[in-house]
């Protein structure tokens, strides 16, 4: 099961349009899809012709009701496609959870406690980086960042990448980013300049599909349908089918971990007579290394190798005693998120610790 958040702190970039039409296009391909409306505006809910009077349970209840599961709140909206709806009451989640511990994991924990017979779970986020968006990102393994043809969008992408770096450093949570150009009229020169800049800066994350500008998107919303069903032959429908096919084609490159294995998909260091095995769960990283007291905190560190299941691994022959270490993930130094044993360091942070006996 692939859990994908659709997020961008900038409004008007095609985030909900992408969430709803991508969900519909994936369902057309025969994938079992769940779309979670995680935005108090409820626009994903409205896209499928649902209003607040049409449902009694929503995303709000997933956050605040301990006895409500995902399967209790779903609305079947199309073949292979279910929706967890949302309304304006969702805006009350953040103040209600302000003093609650682990409030940023509410959505992830609800997924873990629910029946989730889906190939894809798409989470449509509000246009802000707050508690609702953090819940979505921490529940997901991937994030689709829609951008429109404006300089503001370039800045918003940089801010979102900073947010992903913060989650990696503070929470040990690594997401695979996908950037998609939405509502692009590729004829103006300034638009082509933005496309070139995106391609130069975000070559690895930028998807090939371009969603072109068309008035059919607005007409589809007015009819209570995604454009994929409103006008199946339109250019917009074609673009979102291409986007769905592009993401599906990447399934071989994404380590998909079964839901029941999420909490333990990587462990701390394993000590044996053969040495110490270190594992790291950073699927979007280009390179992972380890440095510590055993190599005089070398800036280069020692390399970890990516396994077929997407985890990074290395084996070190360490002498008996206590060793401190950190991972170097694409140049960022972070403690081992799967090792609870830490010691304070001189920089005000913490190093991970392993004891060899």
PyMOL commands that set and color helices and strands:
alter all, ss='L'
color gray80, all
select helices_A, chain A and resi 15-28+43-47+52-54+59-64+70-73+88-96+103-112+131-139+151-171+189-201+216-222+227-230+235-253+259-264+293-295
alter helices_A, ss='H'
color red, helices_A
select strands_A, chain A and resi 2-6+33-38+74-78+81-84+120-125+142-147+176-184+206-212+270-272+275-280+288-292+302-303+305-306+312-316+321-329+332-334+342-344+350-356
alter strands_A, ss='S'
color yellow, strands_A
deselect
rebuild
show_as cartoon
